[in-house]
Structures are given as C-alpha cells and as structure tokens.
Amino acid sequence: MTEPLPTVTESALRGIACRCPRCGKGKLYAGFLTLAPRCERCGLDYAFIDAGDGPAVFIIMLAGAVVVAAALIVEVKYQPPFWVHAALWLPLILVTTILPLRSMKSLLIALQFHHKAAEGQLIQRDPK
C-alpha cells in the first residue's frame, strides 16, 4: 500500500525542516549544504536534486532589500560615520544570507520533488 502524496504545504514544511521530501523523516543534508546520497529512512535517492543557484538568488534578493532599506533609513535619519555602517551591516548581511540558505535550498528541493520538476526534454515528432 502506498502512502498518499503530501500536499504542497506539507512538502514546504518538510523542506523548511530540511527533511526528506518523500517521507519527511530522514535528513536531507550530510553537512551544512552537502546533500546526503539518499534518505536514511525511506531510501529515496537524492540524485534527482538540482537546486542550482535558485536558493542563493532568492536569499540575495531578500537580504539585499532588507539591508539596503535599513542602511538607507539609518543614513538619512542619523548620518553615522562609515565605520558604524560597516559595524552594523556586515554582520546583518552574514546573518540574513547564511542562516536561511540551508532552509531555502531544502524548500526548493521539496517543491521540486512535489511537482516532479525535471529538465525539459524535446519531443520527437513523427515526420509526415
């Protein structure tokens, strides 16, 4: 008997938790961003996974908007010296980019699995 397919919400939650997209119990990563070869619980082979640069792009766009908006507000309101900007925004950039990267990558992997996304293929038509 096969188990029912997870909903998009369940798949997204499995992704954010960095768990196997099929069973939701096994670990997805062997390191910080290094994927395990397969799920230790259900045996799903992770060879299909290709998150590419998507997670990094999403994180850069979100973090960039937050940091630039905050830096502009601080600059207009307080006009601090440049060293204060460096002291404030460099740690914020690191926190807003590195911490969510793992969860964003696994979220995109879970959604890729849920929607059965794969590389595009050309269809060979019968010439008549």
C-alpha positions as YAML, in Angstrom:
chain: A
units: angstrom
residues:
- id: 1
  name: MET
  ca: [0.00, 0.00, 0.00]
- id: 2
  name: THR
  ca: [1.42, 3.36, -0.98]
- id: 3
  name: GLU
  ca: [1.15, 6.37, 1.28]
- id: 4
  name: PRO
  ca: [-0.77, 9.41, -0.02]
- id: 5
  name: LEU
  ca: [1.12, 12.21, -1.67]
- id: 6
  name: PRO
  ca: [1.82, 15.17, 0.61]
- id: 7
  name: THR
  ca: [0.11, 18.49, -0.01]
- id: 8
  name: VAL
  ca: [2.13, 21.48, -1.14]
- id: 9
  name: THR
  ca: [2.04, 22.81, 2.42]
- id: 10
  name: GLU
  ca: [3.32, 19.53, 3.84]
- id: 11
  name: SER
  ca: [6.06, 19.42, 1.22]
- id: 12
  name: ALA
  ca: [7.06, 23.01, 2.01]
- id: 13
  name: LEU
  ca: [7.19, 22.27, 5.74]
- id: 14
  name: ARG
  ca: [9.33, 19.19, 5.10]
- id: 15
  name: GLY
  ca: [11.64, 21.37, 3.05]
- id: 16
  name: ILE
  ca: [11.95, 24.11, 5.65]
- id: 17
  name: ALA
  ca: [12.71, 21.44, 8.26]
- id: 18
  name: CYS
  ca: [15.49, 20.05, 5.99]
- id: 19
  name: ARG
  ca: [13.86, 16.63, 5.88]
- id: 20
  name: CYS
  ca: [13.38, 14.07, 3.11]
- id: 21
  name: PRO
  ca: [10.80, 15.34, 0.61]
- id: 22
  name: ARG
  ca: [9.13, 11.91, 0.35]
- id: 23
  name: CYS
  ca: [8.85, 10.64, 3.95]
- id: 24
  name: GLY
  ca: [9.56, 13.81, 5.93]
- id: 25
  name: LYS
  ca: [11.62, 11.88, 8.49]
- id: 26
  name: GLY
  ca: [15.10, 11.32, 7.05]
- id: 27
  name: LYS
  ca: [17.78, 14.00, 6.96]
- id: 28
  name: LEU
  ca: [18.35, 15.80, 3.67]
- id: 29
  name: TYR
  ca: [21.88, 17.03, 4.42]
- id: 30
  name: ALA
  ca: [25.13, 15.30, 5.34]
- id: 31
  name: GLY
  ca: [26.82, 18.67, 6.02]
- id: 32
  name: PHE
  ca: [25.82, 22.32, 6.10]
- id: 33
  name: LEU
  ca: [24.87, 22.43, 2.39]
- id: 34
  name: THR
  ca: [26.12, 18.99, 1.30]
- id: 35
  name: LEU
  ca: [23.27, 16.66, 0.41]
- id: 36
  name: ALA
  ca: [23.19, 13.12, 1.70]
- id: 37
  name: PRO
  ca: [23.28, 10.48, -1.07]
- id: 38
  name: ARG
  ca: [19.87, 9.11, -0.05]
- id: 39
  name: CYS
  ca: [17.28, 9.19, 2.70]
- id: 40
  name: GLU
  ca: [18.25, 7.07, 5.69]
- id: 41
  name: ARG
  ca: [14.58, 6.24, 6.38]
- id: 42
  name: CYS
  ca: [12.81, 5.60, 3.06]
- id: 43
  name: GLY
  ca: [15.85, 5.18, 0.78]
- id: 44
  name: LEU
  ca: [14.91, 7.94, -1.68]
- id: 45
  name: ASP
  ca: [17.91, 8.55, -3.95]
- id: 46
  name: TYR
  ca: [18.73, 12.26, -3.94]
- id: 47
  name: ALA
  ca: [20.43, 12.10, -7.36]
- id: 48
  name: PHE
  ca: [17.44, 13.87, -8.95]
- id: 49
  name: ILE
  ca: [18.06, 17.03, -6.92]
- id: 50
  name: ASP
  ca: [19.22, 20.10, -8.79]
- id: 51
  name: ALA
  ca: [18.52, 23.27, -6.83]
- id: 52
  name: GLY
  ca: [21.10, 25.20, -8.84]
- id: 53
  name: ASP
  ca: [21.53, 28.85, -7.93]
- id: 54
  name: GLY
  ca: [17.85, 29.41, -7.10]
- id: 55
  name: PRO
  ca: [18.19, 29.42, -3.30]
- id: 56
  name: ALA
  ca: [21.12, 31.84, -3.37]
- id: 57
  name: VAL
  ca: [19.29, 34.21, -5.71]
- id: 58
  name: PHE
  ca: [16.19, 34.31, -3.50]
- id: 59
  name: ILE
  ca: [18.28, 34.90, -0.40]
- id: 60
  name: ILE
  ca: [20.38, 37.61, -2.04]
- id: 61
  name: MET
  ca: [17.28, 39.47, -3.23]
- id: 62
  name: LEU
  ca: [15.55, 39.30, 0.16]
- id: 63
  name: ALA
  ca: [18.65, 40.06, 2.23]
- id: 64
  name: GLY
  ca: [19.68, 42.84, -0.13]
- id: 65
  name: ALA
  ca: [16.31, 44.54, 0.18]
- id: 66
  name: VAL
  ca: [16.35, 44.31, 3.99]
- id: 67
  name: VAL
  ca: [19.94, 45.51, 4.42]
- id: 68
  name: VAL
  ca: [19.76, 48.32, 1.86]
- id: 69
  name: ALA
  ca: [16.47, 49.60, 3.27]
- id: 70
  name: ALA
  ca: [17.84, 49.53, 6.81]
- id: 71
  name: ALA
  ca: [21.11, 51.21, 5.77]
- id: 72
  name: LEU
  ca: [19.26, 53.96, 3.92]
- id: 73
  name: ILE
  ca: [16.98, 54.64, 6.87]
- id: 74
  name: VAL
  ca: [19.91, 54.82, 9.28]
- id: 75
  name: GLU
  ca: [21.90, 57.04, 6.92]
- id: 76
  name: VAL
  ca: [19.06, 59.52, 6.34]
- id: 77
  name: LYS
  ca: [17.98, 59.63, 9.98]
- id: 78
  name: TYR
  ca: [21.34, 59.57, 11.84]
- id: 79
  name: GLN
  ca: [24.14, 60.14, 9.27]
- id: 80
  name: PRO
  ca: [26.67, 57.97, 11.15]
- id: 81
  name: PRO
  ca: [30.31, 57.62, 10.08]
- id: 82
  name: PHE
  ca: [31.20, 54.86, 7.62]
- id: 83
  name: TRP
  ca: [32.72, 52.60, 10.27]
- id: 84
  name: VAL
  ca: [29.32, 52.46, 12.01]
- id: 85
  name: HIS
  ca: [27.75, 51.31, 8.75]
- id: 86
  name: ALA
  ca: [30.38, 48.58, 8.44]
- id: 87
  name: ALA
  ca: [29.85, 47.51, 12.05]
- id: 88
  name: LEU
  ca: [26.07, 47.35, 11.58]
- id: 89
  name: TRP
  ca: [25.56, 45.95, 8.11]
- id: 90
  name: LEU
  ca: [28.35, 43.40, 7.67]
- id: 91
  name: PRO
  ca: [27.05, 41.17, 10.49]
- id: 92
  name: LEU
  ca: [23.47, 41.68, 9.28]
- id: 93
  name: ILE
  ca: [24.47, 40.65, 5.75]
- id: 94
  name: LEU
  ca: [26.08, 37.48, 7.09]
- id: 95
  name: VAL
  ca: [23.07, 36.61, 9.25]
- id: 96
  name: THR
  ca: [20.46, 37.29, 6.54]
- id: 97
  name: THR
  ca: [22.31, 35.32, 3.87]
- id: 98
  name: ILE
  ca: [23.99, 32.33, 5.52]
- id: 99
  name: LEU
  ca: [21.37, 31.31, 8.10]
- id: 100
  name: PRO
  ca: [18.35, 30.93, 5.77]
- id: 101
  name: LEU
  ca: [20.32, 29.42, 2.86]
- id: 102
  name: ARG
  ca: [20.05, 25.81, 4.09]
- id: 103
  name: SER
  ca: [16.28, 26.01, 4.62]
- id: 104
  name: MET
  ca: [15.70, 27.82, 1.32]
- id: 105
  name: LYS
  ca: [17.67, 25.18, -0.57]
- id: 106
  name: SER
  ca: [15.73, 22.34, 1.03]
- id: 107
  name: LEU
  ca: [12.43, 24.17, 0.45]
- id: 108
  name: LEU
  ca: [13.16, 24.40, -3.27]
- id: 109
  name: ILE
  ca: [14.23, 20.73, -3.30]
- id: 110
  name: ALA
  ca: [10.98, 19.69, -1.61]
- id: 111
  name: LEU
  ca: [8.91, 21.70, -4.08]
- id: 112
  name: GLN
  ca: [10.91, 20.25, -6.98]
- id: 113
  name: PHE
  ca: [10.09, 16.76, -5.69]
- id: 114
  name: HIS
  ca: [6.43, 17.59, -5.05]
- id: 115
  name: HIS
  ca: [5.86, 18.96, -8.56]
- id: 116
  name: LYS
  ca: [8.05, 16.29, -10.21]
- id: 117
  name: ALA
  ca: [10.14, 19.03, -11.83]
- id: 118
  name: ALA
  ca: [12.88, 17.85, -14.17]
- id: 119
  name: GLU
  ca: [14.93, 19.07, -17.08]
- id: 120
  name: GLY
  ca: [12.98, 19.90, -20.19]
- id: 121
  name: GLN
  ca: [13.01, 17.35, -22.98]
- id: 122
  name: LEU
  ca: [12.44, 17.81, -26.67]
- id: 123
  name: ILE
  ca: [9.58, 15.81, -28.09]
- id: 124
  name: GLN
  ca: [10.44, 13.96, -31.29]
- id: 125
  name: ARG
  ca: [7.53, 14.20, -33.68]
- id: 126
  name: ASP
  ca: [6.91, 11.70, -36.41]
- id: 127
  name: PRO
  ca: [7.71, 13.50, -39.71]
- id: 128
  name: LYS
  ca: [4.80, 13.05, -42.14]
...
